[in-house]
Amino acid sequence: MYNVWQNRYRKWLFFVFGMLLTLACLPTQSTLALPYYPDHVYQQDEAVEKQYIVPSIVYSTPAFKPGRESFTSHEEMMEYLYQLQRQSDRLHVKIIGYSQEQRPIPLLIFSKPSRSEPVDIQRLNKPVIWLQGQQHGNEPAGGEAMLVMARKLALEELGQTVLEKVTVLIVPRCNPDGSYYFDRRTARRIDENRDHIKLELPETLALRQAFSAYRPYLAVDNHEYSVAGEFSRVAGHEMLKYHDILLLSATNANVPQKIKDLADGLFLDNVEKALDGQQLTHHWYYTVSGTGADRQLNMGGTDAMIGRNALGLMPALSFLVESRGIGLGRQDFLRRVTGHVVADTALLLTAAQNSDLLRQTVEHSRSRLIAEGKSSEPGSEIVVVSKGQRRENYPFPLVDAVTGEVITLPITVVDVKQAEPVLVRKKPKAYILPPAYLPVAKTLAQSGVTIRVLNRENRLMVESYRVTDKKVFANYFEGHFRNSVQTETSFREVTFPAGSFVITMDQPMAGIIAMSLEPEADSGMVRFNALPVDVNEEVPVFRYHGPGNLDMHPVDLIYTH
């Protein structure tokens, strides 16, 4: 019996030794970067590939190592960034948070002289520029481009040039877990780019708190868009999307007009010129809805929950840059990354060359919002709901999936740059919430909004909302069954206990406040059930238009438990 057990023990040892030897011979985790399968992607025909010439450029980031088939792992990215920090006197790497699976989220801070803390960055008296990549884990080109940009800023002439006039912050990978699983969503299967109002994810919260602390003047969100499937049968052909890069600035109606004008004028003009100079095609960003004769292009969206619009409402110039890549795996990867690098570099150079104009425009817009909130002057309004204008027979280029020919077809467009207001309300002096709604007040505080509380009980004349109609959407969206409500408002006296939350509108983030608290707002707290209501009920948010001398004090809710 002893010999039997001895033989079994020896076999077990050999098995364990063999497994350890096998594991030692496998590539490391950093090489097995992502669960990405080269055989499970859309294979473009050779005729199509001829439309997308490989650029004659070499990048030294991990995903471009010779013979590489996967993308950059999180471990490789962190090693690469810390190596840049050791080599550069312009770069600080700062961890601003952790993903749901505890992967670090790095913020890269490039400045001259080198600084890292928000107060020290503000003392440099230079506009702050924010670049971010890979909110969606299956969109690697934007993330890899951030590593290319990091090297250019840390070690190359670009950094030497632009950092004289601006400070640059980069979050190269906003969604570490999604990137690890090569999934659009985070580990909780919630889309990070639909969370910029409700702030339910630690990743979004980390981004928002860092953004609020450093107060950038310009932000760029780098993504990729899907190539095949939405034009599968058009005029008898299988058609693919064509453009290298899609571009769009913030389109929420409450982004200050001066910021919109500067973004859509000087800045986007320079990006388009730079892309043209590199023979990279471009178009405004769109999504596709419907099929056949009902198919239409939708120019982005106006929802404040989307990063592009939320950052614009901070307010700041805000841009989306999307490369032609989802579903292609490693195909055209060098060209895709180059598109981001060209666009982002053009934005940085434009900001540096026009730093005084950028500063004056953003600071004037922020000051204007503060002044409007203090005075509640006539004509000061909030666009709660808007609707894009339809345009028929828009000439839209696509690529024939077999011949590679570029074919222009007429299609209907919904243009949100020409959006019409559907619901407009006068801007109040403040919104007031009863003490029971601490979670809502805390979410706003985490966005960077200043929150105050009443020191004593007050009986105030306020404008209240009563729900006249409510629809609950049948589809489960980002962890919620959403509501759509209609309300009517009226004035009445309400007694507010001490500790009630007062969110005044005399602050730069007035647009974020309104899009969070107005009941009909597409991305607001009522829509996502943080403020639950039903028909004939009063919404527990009140609009205050009276004098601003309420007995109240500011409160720090971010660290309240």
ZAGUBA-19858 format. One record per residue (C-alpha): residue number from 0; x, y, z. Coordinates in Angstrom, 2 decimals, padded with zeros to 5 digits. Each point is the difference from the previous one (the first is absolute). Layout:
N
SITE|NUM|X|Y|Z
...
END
This chain:
561
SITE|0|000.00|000.00|000.00
SITE|1|002.90|002.35|000.79
SITE|2|001.46|-000.60|-003.50
SITE|3|-003.35|000.77|-001.64
SITE|4|-000.25|003.36|001.76
SITE|5|003.67|000.69|-000.71
SITE|6|-000.56|-000.58|-003.74
SITE|7|-003.08|002.24|000.03
SITE|8|001.98|002.71|001.79
SITE|9|002.78|-000.22|-002.59
SITE|10|-002.52|000.24|-002.85
SITE|11|-001.57|003.02|001.63
SITE|12|003.41|001.68|000.33
SITE|13|000.80|-000.71|-003.67
SITE|14|-003.38|001.44|-001.00
SITE|15|000.55|003.20|002.00
SITE|16|003.55|000.34|-001.33
SITE|17|-001.24|-000.49|-003.56
SITE|18|-002.70|002.63|000.41
SITE|19|002.49|002.50|001.43
SITE|20|002.38|-000.68|-002.88
SITE|21|-002.81|000.46|-002.52
SITE|22|-001.05|003.29|001.57
SITE|23|003.59|001.20|000.04
SITE|24|000.25|-000.61|-003.73
SITE|25|-003.21|001.92|-000.77
SITE|26|000.13|003.72|-000.82
SITE|27|-000.39|002.23|003.02
SITE|28|-003.29|001.68|000.89
SITE|29|001.25|003.24|-001.49
SITE|30|000.44|-001.74|-003.35
SITE|31|-003.42|-001.67|000.20
SITE|32|-001.32|003.52|000.08
SITE|33|-003.68|-000.43|-000.77
SITE|34|-002.46|-002.79|-000.81
SITE|35|000.08|001.17|-003.59
SITE|36|-000.41|-002.66|-002.69
SITE|37|001.52|000.84|-003.40
SITE|38|-002.20|-002.58|-001.74
SITE|39|-003.22|001.54|001.36
SITE|40|000.09|003.37|-001.75
SITE|41|-001.42|001.40|-003.21
SITE|42|002.47|-000.67|-002.81
SITE|43|000.03|002.83|-002.52
SITE|44|000.47|-000.90|-003.64
SITE|45|003.36|000.87|-001.55
SITE|46|-001.73|002.56|-002.22
SITE|47|-001.29|001.78|003.11
SITE|48|003.42|-000.09|001.67
SITE|49|001.45|001.94|-002.94
SITE|50|-002.11|002.97|001.14
SITE|51|001.90|000.06|003.31
SITE|52|003.72|000.31|-000.71
SITE|53|002.29|-000.85|002.91
SITE|54|001.77|003.18|001.21
SITE|55|003.79|000.09|-000.22
SITE|56|000.46|000.64|003.71
SITE|57|001.41|-002.01|002.91
SITE|58|-001.32|000.08|003.57
SITE|59|001.81|-001.52|002.98
SITE|60|-003.02|-000.76|002.19
SITE|61|-000.56|-003.60|001.19
SITE|62|-002.67|-000.95|-002.56
SITE|63|002.39|000.87|-002.85
SITE|64|002.81|-002.30|001.03
SITE|65|001.15|-002.15|-002.96
SITE|66|-002.17|-003.07|-000.56
SITE|67|-002.65|001.15|002.45
SITE|68|-003.54|-001.34|-000.52
SITE|69|-001.69|001.12|003.21
SITE|70|-000.42|003.45|001.51
SITE|71|001.72|001.69|002.94
SITE|72|-000.75|-001.60|003.36
SITE|73|-000.60|002.04|003.11
SITE|74|003.29|-001.17|001.49
SITE|75|001.89|000.97|-003.15
SITE|76|-001.70|003.39|-000.03
SITE|77|000.95|000.76|003.60
SITE|78|003.59|-001.11|-000.56
SITE|79|000.19|002.16|-003.14
SITE|80|-001.35|003.05|001.83
SITE|81|002.32|-000.33|002.97
SITE|82|002.93|-000.40|-002.38
SITE|83|-001.00|003.27|-001.69
SITE|84|-000.21|001.67|003.39
SITE|85|003.55|-001.12|000.81
SITE|86|001.25|001.40|-003.31
SITE|87|-001.86|003.34|000.03
SITE|88|000.13|003.12|002.13
SITE|89|-003.45|001.06|-001.29
SITE|90|-002.13|-002.95|001.17
SITE|91|-001.62|-001.10|003.25
SITE|92|-002.04|-003.24|000.12
SITE|93|-002.80|000.20|002.57
SITE|94|-002.50|-002.75|000.87
SITE|95|-003.44|001.64|000.22
SITE|96|-002.03|-003.13|000.77
SITE|97|-000.48|-003.69|-000.56
SITE|98|-002.32|-002.04|-002.20
SITE|99|-002.57|-002.42|001.35
SITE|100|002.62|-002.76|-000.20
SITE|101|002.58|002.27|001.67
SITE|102|002.10|000.92|-003.02
SITE|103|001.57|003.45|000.40
SITE|104|-001.21|002.94|-002.10
SITE|105|003.01|002.23|-000.75
SITE|106|-000.12|003.72|-000.70
SITE|107|003.03|001.37|-001.86
SITE|108|000.84|003.62|000.84
SITE|109|002.27|001.85|-002.46
SITE|110|001.11|003.49|000.99
SITE|111|002.89|002.48|-000.11
SITE|112|001.20|000.36|002.67
SITE|113|-001.01|-003.47|001.12
SITE|114|-002.87|000.00|002.50
SITE|115|-002.64|-002.54|001.02
SITE|116|-002.52|001.36|002.53
SITE|117|-003.04|002.00|-001.18
SITE|118|000.87|003.12|002.00
SITE|119|003.52|000.03|-001.43
SITE|120|-001.29|-000.55|-003.55
SITE|121|-002.37|002.96|000.40
SITE|122|002.90|002.19|001.13
SITE|123|001.74|-000.60|-003.33
SITE|124|-002.74|002.20|-001.50
SITE|125|-000.21|-002.04|-003.20
SITE|126|-003.12|-001.58|-001.54
SITE|127|-000.31|-003.68|000.89
SITE|128|-000.72|-002.49|-002.81
SITE|129|-001.51|-003.44|000.73
SITE|130|000.39|-003.05|-002.29
SITE|131|-001.54|-003.39|000.75
SITE|132|-000.22|-003.36|-001.72
SITE|133|-001.73|-003.37|000.13
SITE|134|-003.18|000.68|001.93
SITE|135|-001.12|-003.02|-002.00
SITE|136|002.29|-002.99|000.44
SITE|137|-000.39|-001.34|-003.54
SITE|138|001.21|003.27|-001.54
SITE|139|003.78|-000.30|000.40
SITE|140|001.21|002.57|-002.55
SITE|141|-000.98|002.96|002.16
SITE|142|001.81|-001.47|003.00
SITE|143|003.14|-000.82|-001.99
SITE|144|-000.01|003.50|-001.48
SITE|145|000.08|001.38|003.55
SITE|146|003.24|-001.92|000.57
SITE|147|001.43|001.46|-003.22
SITE|148|-001.06|003.49|001.11
SITE|149|001.55|-000.61|003.42
SITE|150|003.37|-000.74|-001.57
SITE|151|-000.22|003.07|-002.25
SITE|152|-000.76|002.22|002.98
SITE|153|002.53|-001.62|002.35
SITE|154|003.03|-000.34|-002.28
SITE|155|-000.55|001.64|-003.39
SITE|156|-000.26|003.47|-001.51
SITE|157|-003.82|000.15|000.33
SITE|158|000.29|000.12|003.78
SITE|159|002.76|002.59|-000.12
SITE|160|-002.21|002.19|-002.19
SITE|161|-003.51|-000.23|001.43
SITE|162|000.90|-000.15|003.69
SITE|163|001.31|003.56|-000.22
SITE|164|-003.62|001.10|-000.41
SITE|165|-002.25|-002.76|001.41
SITE|166|-000.01|-002.85|002.50
SITE|167|-001.12|-003.41|-001.28
SITE|168|-001.71|-002.80|001.93
SITE|169|-000.51|-003.48|-001.50
SITE|170|-002.05|-002.93|001.27
SITE|171|001.19|-002.68|-002.45
SITE|172|-002.43|-002.73|001.10
SITE|173|-003.27|001.03|001.63
SITE|174|-001.41|-003.54|000.10
SITE|175|002.74|-002.42|001.12
SITE|176|-002.32|-002.99|000.59
SITE|177|-001.82|000.36|-003.31
SITE|178|003.37|000.23|-001.72
SITE|179|001.16|-003.17|001.72
SITE|180|-003.09|-001.91|-001.17
SITE|181|-000.08|001.80|-003.37
SITE|182|-003.58|001.02|000.80
SITE|183|-001.67|003.35|-000.62
SITE|184|-001.37|000.08|003.54
SITE|185|001.53|-000.01|003.47
SITE|186|000.20|-003.09|002.22
SITE|187|-003.59|000.66|001.18
SITE|188|-001.15|000.00|-003.64
SITE|189|-000.89|003.68|000.17
SITE|190|001.15|002.43|-002.66
SITE|191|002.37|002.54|001.54
SITE|192|-000.88|002.52|-002.69
SITE|193|-003.63|000.02|001.14
SITE|194|000.86|000.71|003.65
SITE|195|001.17|003.61|000.06
SITE|196|-003.06|001.32|001.85
SITE|197|-001.00|-002.85|002.32
SITE|198|003.64|-000.88|000.85
SITE|199|-000.68|-003.57|001.10
SITE|200|003.39|-001.40|-001.06
SITE|201|003.32|000.51|001.80
SITE|202|001.67|000.58|-003.35
SITE|203|-002.32|002.88|-000.96
SITE|204|000.22|001.44|003.49
SITE|205|003.81|000.02|-000.15
SITE|206|-000.08|001.82|-003.35
SITE|207|-002.54|002.56|001.15
SITE|208|001.76|000.83|003.26
SITE|209|003.36|000.42|-001.74
SITE|210|-001.58|002.15|-002.72
SITE|211|-001.71|002.19|002.59
SITE|212|003.24|000.40|001.97
SITE|213|002.14|001.07|-002.97
SITE|214|-002.75|001.95|-001.85
SITE|215|001.12|-000.54|-003.61
SITE|216|-000.91|002.49|-002.72
SITE|217|-000.08|-002.58|-002.79
SITE|218|-000.72|-003.75|000.01
SITE|219|000.39|-002.73|-002.65
SITE|220|-001.69|-003.41|000.30
SITE|221|001.54|-002.64|-002.32
SITE|222|-002.14|-002.91|-001.22
SITE|223|-000.45|-002.38|-002.94
SITE|224|-003.12|-000.72|-002.04
SITE|225|-001.36|-003.20|-001.58
SITE|226|000.68|-000.64|-003.69
SITE|227|-002.31|-002.76|-001.22
SITE|228|-003.61|-001.11|000.48
SITE|229|-002.10|003.16|-000.09
SITE|230|000.00|000.34|-003.79
SITE|231|-000.10|-003.72|-000.82
SITE|232|-002.29|000.29|-003.02
SITE|233|-000.04|003.40|-001.66
SITE|234|-000.80|000.28|-003.72
SITE|235|000.73|-003.71|-000.33
SITE|236|003.47|000.27|001.55
SITE|237|001.66|-000.82|003.29
SITE|238|001.23|003.43|001.12
SITE|239|002.53|001.02|002.67
SITE|240|000.48|003.30|001.76
SITE|241|002.68|002.07|-001.64
SITE|242|001.58|002.84|001.99
SITE|243|003.25|-000.35|001.92
SITE|244|-001.08|002.41|002.73
SITE|245|-003.34|001.30|001.27
SITE|246|-000.02|003.30|001.91
SITE|247|-002.55|001.84|002.13
SITE|248|000.03|002.68|002.68
SITE|249|-002.44|000.18|002.93
SITE|250|-003.61|000.29|-001.20
SITE|251|-002.05|000.49|003.16
SITE|252|-001.95|003.24|-000.43
SITE|253|001.20|001.36|003.36
SITE|254|003.68|000.10|-000.94
SITE|255|000.85|003.74|-000.21
SITE|256|-000.25|001.35|-003.53
SITE|257|003.47|001.62|-000.01
SITE|258|001.53|-003.37|000.83
SITE|259|-001.98|-001.69|-002.78
SITE|260|001.06|002.64|-002.52
SITE|261|003.70|-000.31|000.81
SITE|262|-000.16|-003.80|-000.03
SITE|263|-001.85|-000.28|-003.31
SITE|264|001.98|002.79|-001.61
SITE|265|003.74|000.37|000.60
SITE|266|000.62|-003.31|001.76
SITE|267|-001.93|-002.41|-002.24
SITE|268|001.19|001.86|-003.10
SITE|269|003.61|-000.65|001.02
SITE|270|-000.67|-003.67|000.75
SITE|271|-001.58|-000.50|-003.41
SITE|272|002.93|001.73|-001.72
SITE|273|002.47|-002.22|001.86
SITE|274|-001.90|-003.17|-000.98
SITE|275|-000.20|001.16|-003.60
SITE|276|003.74|000.57|000.03
SITE|277|000.53|-003.67|000.91
SITE|278|-002.59|-001.27|-002.54
SITE|279|-002.27|-001.16|002.82
SITE|280|-003.72|000.28|-000.77
SITE|281|-002.37|001.49|002.57
SITE|282|-003.66|000.77|000.67
SITE|283|-002.15|001.12|002.91
SITE|284|-000.81|-002.76|002.48
SITE|285|-003.23|-001.95|-000.51
SITE|286|-001.91|-003.06|001.07
SITE|287|-002.35|-001.96|-002.26
SITE|288|-003.61|-000.89|000.74
SITE|289|-002.68|-001.77|-002.01
SITE|290|000.38|-002.16|-003.08
SITE|291|-000.76|000.26|-003.69
SITE|292|-001.99|003.08|-000.94
SITE|293|-000.28|000.93|003.72
SITE|294|003.75|000.02|000.57
SITE|295|001.40|003.33|001.24
SITE|296|003.20|001.56|001.33
SITE|297|-000.24|001.55|003.45
SITE|298|002.61|002.65|000.71
SITE|299|001.21|-001.10|003.42
SITE|300|-002.46|000.87|002.75
SITE|301|-000.80|002.75|002.49
SITE|302|-000.12|-002.19|003.14
SITE|303|002.04|001.40|002.88
SITE|304|000.87|-003.52|001.19
SITE|305|002.42|-000.39|-002.96
SITE|306|003.57|001.03|000.79
SITE|307|000.27|002.43|-002.93
SITE|308|-003.02|001.98|001.18
SITE|309|000.64|-000.28|003.73
SITE|310|003.51|001.41|-000.43
SITE|311|-001.39|002.76|-002.19
SITE|312|-002.38|000.95|002.81
SITE|313|002.83|000.42|002.53
SITE|314|000.28|002.22|-002.14
SITE|315|002.93|-000.57|-002.36
SITE|316|000.67|-000.54|-003.68
SITE|317|-000.68|-003.70|-000.44
SITE|318|000.68|-002.27|-002.98
SITE|319|-000.69|-003.58|-001.01
SITE|320|002.57|-001.66|-002.29
SITE|321|-001.01|-003.44|-001.34
SITE|322|002.06|-002.22|-002.30
SITE|323|-001.32|-002.64|-002.39
SITE|324|000.76|-003.14|001.98
SITE|325|-002.58|-001.98|001.99
SITE|326|-000.19|-003.53|-001.36
SITE|327|003.23|000.19|-002.00
SITE|328|002.36|-001.40|002.63
SITE|329|003.57|000.95|-000.97
SITE|330|-000.87|001.01|-003.58
SITE|331|001.00|003.58|-000.83
SITE|332|001.11|000.45|003.62
SITE|333|002.96|002.22|-000.84
SITE|334|-002.22|002.22|-002.16
SITE|335|-002.69|000.14|002.69
SITE|336|002.47|001.04|002.70
SITE|337|001.55|002.54|-002.35
SITE|338|-003.41|001.60|-000.59
SITE|339|-000.36|000.63|003.73
SITE|340|003.55|001.29|000.31
SITE|341|-000.46|002.44|-002.90
SITE|342|-003.33|001.31|001.34
SITE|343|001.14|000.29|003.62
SITE|344|003.28|001.64|-000.99
SITE|345|-001.90|002.58|-002.07
SITE|346|-002.21|000.80|003.00
SITE|347|003.02|000.36|002.30
SITE|348|001.85|002.25|-002.45
SITE|349|-003.09|002.14|-000.55
SITE|350|-000.46|000.36|003.76
SITE|351|003.65|000.95|000.50
SITE|352|000.05|002.47|-002.88
SITE|353|-003.27|001.58|001.21
SITE|354|000.38|-000.44|003.75
SITE|355|-001.17|003.55|000.84
SITE|356|-003.10|-000.35|-002.18
SITE|357|-000.77|-003.41|001.50
SITE|358|000.38|001.32|003.54
SITE|359|-002.08|003.13|-000.63
SITE|360|-002.80|-001.95|-001.68
SITE|361|-000.35|-002.63|002.71
SITE|362|000.47|002.38|002.92
SITE|363|-002.52|002.46|-001.47
SITE|364|-002.51|-002.84|-000.41
SITE|365|000.52|-001.21|003.55
SITE|366|-000.28|003.53|001.40
SITE|367|-003.15|000.58|-002.04
SITE|368|-001.61|-003.11|001.51
SITE|369|000.84|001.22|003.49
SITE|370|-001.45|003.45|-000.71
SITE|371|-003.19|-001.45|-001.51
SITE|372|-000.47|-002.21|003.05
SITE|373|000.31|002.93|002.37
SITE|374|-002.41|002.29|-001.85
SITE|375|-002.38|-002.48|-001.65
SITE|376|-000.15|002.69|-002.68
SITE|377|-002.81|000.06|-002.60
SITE|378|000.73|-002.24|-002.95
SITE|379|002.17|-002.35|002.06
SITE|380|-001.41|-003.40|-000.92
SITE|381|000.67|-003.73|000.20
SITE|382|-000.69|-002.19|-003.02
SITE|383|-001.30|-003.13|001.69
SITE|384|-000.87|-001.94|-003.17
SITE|385|001.01|000.67|-003.60
SITE|386|-000.54|-001.77|-003.30
SITE|387|002.27|-000.20|-003.04
SITE|388|-001.18|001.15|-003.42
SITE|389|-000.54|-002.54|-002.77
SITE|390|001.73|000.50|-003.33
SITE|391|-000.85|-002.13|-003.01
SITE|392|002.29|-001.29|-002.77
SITE|393|003.28|000.67|001.77
SITE|394|002.87|-001.31|-002.25
SITE|395|001.77|-002.65|002.08
SITE|396|003.06|-001.99|-001.16
SITE|397|000.34|-003.75|000.70
SITE|398|002.44|-002.67|-001.18
SITE|399|-001.14|-002.95|-002.11
SITE|400|001.16|-003.01|002.01
SITE|401|000.92|-001.97|-003.14
SITE|402|001.34|002.50|-002.52
SITE|403|001.39|002.59|002.43
SITE|404|-001.72|002.72|-001.98
SITE|405|-001.16|003.07|001.93
SITE|406|-003.69|000.53|-000.74
SITE|407|-002.04|003.04|001.08
SITE|408|-003.62|-000.65|000.93
SITE|409|-002.79|002.36|001.12
SITE|410|-001.09|-000.48|003.59
SITE|411|-002.09|001.78|002.63
SITE|412|001.94|001.84|002.74
SITE|413|-001.02|001.21|003.46
SITE|414|002.14|003.08|000.58
SITE|415|000.44|000.86|003.70
SITE|416|002.20|003.00|-000.79
SITE|417|-003.24|001.57|-001.22
SITE|418|-002.11|-001.37|002.86
SITE|419|-003.29|001.65|000.89
SITE|420|-000.98|000.53|003.65
SITE|421|-002.97|-002.13|001.04
SITE|422|-000.19|000.89|003.72
SITE|423|001.53|003.20|001.37
SITE|424|-000.20|001.32|003.57
SITE|425|001.20|003.16|001.68
SITE|426|003.19|-000.59|001.93
SITE|427|-000.66|000.06|003.78
SITE|428|002.27|001.53|002.65
SITE|429|000.30|-003.44|001.59
SITE|430|-001.43|-003.48|000.25
SITE|431|-000.96|-001.22|003.48
SITE|432|-000.11|-003.66|001.07
SITE|433|-001.35|-001.36|003.31
SITE|434|002.63|-001.61|002.29
SITE|435|-001.20|-003.52|-000.91
SITE|436|001.60|000.38|-003.44
SITE|437|003.59|000.00|001.20
SITE|438|001.05|-002.54|-002.71
SITE|439|-001.10|002.41|-002.75
SITE|440|001.79|002.94|001.62
SITE|441|003.09|-002.15|000.49
SITE|442|000.06|-001.00|-003.68
SITE|443|-000.09|003.67|-000.99
SITE|444|002.78|000.76|002.48
SITE|445|002.10|-002.78|-001.53
SITE|446|-000.44|001.73|-003.35
SITE|447|001.59|003.12|001.45
SITE|448|-003.21|001.88|000.81
SITE|449|-000.02|002.16|003.15
SITE|450|-002.74|-001.14|002.41
SITE|451|-001.38|002.06|002.87
SITE|452|-002.42|-000.88|002.83
SITE|453|-002.56|002.10|001.83
SITE|454|001.06|000.89|003.55
SITE|455|-003.57|000.17|001.24
SITE|456|-003.54|-000.78|-001.05
SITE|457|-001.24|002.29|-002.79
SITE|458|-003.42|000.54|-001.51
SITE|459|000.62|001.08|-003.58
SITE|460|-001.97|000.79|-003.12
SITE|461|001.26|-002.45|-002.63
SITE|462|-000.94|-001.39|-003.38
SITE|463|-000.96|-003.67|000.26
SITE|464|-000.53|-002.74|-002.58
SITE|465|-002.97|-002.36|-000.06
SITE|466|000.17|-003.09|-002.22
SITE|467|-002.82|-000.03|-002.56
SITE|468|001.17|-002.99|-002.05
SITE|469|002.57|-002.77|000.38
SITE|470|001.33|-002.70|-002.28
SITE|471|002.26|-002.83|001.16
SITE|472|002.21|-001.29|-002.79
SITE|473|-000.18|-003.76|-000.52
SITE|474|003.67|-000.39|-000.89
SITE|475|002.57|-000.40|002.76
SITE|476|002.57|002.77|-000.49
SITE|477|003.29|000.27|001.89
SITE|478|-001.39|-001.70|003.09
SITE|479|-003.34|001.86|000.01
SITE|480|-003.52|-000.02|-001.32
SITE|481|-000.16|003.69|-000.90
SITE|482|-002.90|002.40|000.35
SITE|483|-001.24|002.72|-002.28
SITE|484|-002.22|002.51|001.76
SITE|485|-001.92|003.12|-000.82
SITE|486|-000.60|002.60|002.70
SITE|487|-001.80|003.23|000.58
SITE|488|001.41|002.65|002.31
SITE|489|-001.67|002.34|002.48
SITE|490|001.05|002.27|002.84
SITE|491|-000.75|-000.79|003.63
SITE|492|001.46|000.41|003.45
SITE|493|002.01|-002.96|001.31
SITE|494|001.56|-000.47|003.42
SITE|495|003.56|-001.30|-000.30
SITE|496|001.62|-001.44|003.13
SITE|497|003.52|000.89|001.07
SITE|498|002.47|-002.11|-001.96
SITE|499|-001.90|000.30|-003.29
SITE|500|002.39|000.17|-002.95
SITE|501|000.27|003.22|-002.00
SITE|502|001.71|-000.22|-003.40
SITE|503|000.46|003.56|-001.20
SITE|504|000.37|000.71|-003.72
SITE|505|002.70|002.65|000.44
SITE|506|002.74|-002.46|-000.90
SITE|507|001.65|-001.12|-003.25
SITE|508|-001.64|-003.44|000.07
SITE|509|-003.53|001.38|-000.20
SITE|510|-000.62|-002.14|-003.10
SITE|511|000.93|-003.21|001.83
SITE|512|-002.30|001.00|002.87
SITE|513|-002.96|000.65|-002.30
SITE|514|000.51|-003.17|-002.06
SITE|515|000.12|-002.00|003.25
SITE|516|-003.04|001.49|001.73
SITE|517|-002.51|001.04|-002.67
SITE|518|-002.51|-002.92|-000.05
SITE|519|-000.31|-000.21|-003.78
SITE|520|003.77|000.05|-000.67
SITE|521|001.19|-002.98|-002.05
SITE|522|002.74|-000.94|002.46
SITE|523|-001.36|001.34|003.27
SITE|524|-000.65|-001.43|003.43
SITE|525|-003.71|-000.54|-000.66
SITE|526|000.75|-001.83|-003.26
SITE|527|002.25|-002.48|001.87
SITE|528|-002.19|-000.34|003.13
SITE|529|002.36|001.75|002.42
SITE|530|-003.02|002.28|000.53
SITE|531|-002.93|-002.47|-000.18
SITE|532|-003.35|001.55|-000.92
SITE|533|-003.41|-001.05|-001.27
SITE|534|-002.95|001.67|-001.71
SITE|535|-001.67|002.71|002.11
SITE|536|002.98|000.07|002.38
SITE|537|002.16|003.01|000.69
SITE|538|003.64|-000.33|-001.06
SITE|539|002.23|000.49|003.09
SITE|540|001.96|002.75|-001.77
SITE|541|-001.02|003.64|000.33
SITE|542|001.00|003.03|-002.08
SITE|543|000.81|003.08|002.08
SITE|544|-000.23|003.45|-001.63
SITE|545|000.09|002.21|003.12
SITE|546|002.79|002.10|001.52
SITE|547|003.40|-001.63|000.46
SITE|548|000.41|000.82|003.71
SITE|549|-001.07|-003.39|001.34
SITE|550|001.54|-001.04|003.33
SITE|551|002.18|-002.86|-001.23
SITE|552|003.56|-001.26|-000.11
SITE|553|002.05|-002.13|-002.43
SITE|554|000.50|-003.65|000.87
SITE|555|002.52|-002.60|-001.16
SITE|556|-001.99|-003.10|-000.98
SITE|557|002.69|-001.92|-001.89
SITE|558|001.36|-001.65|003.13
SITE|559|-003.35|-000.27|001.81
SITE|560|-000.95|-003.58|000.93
END
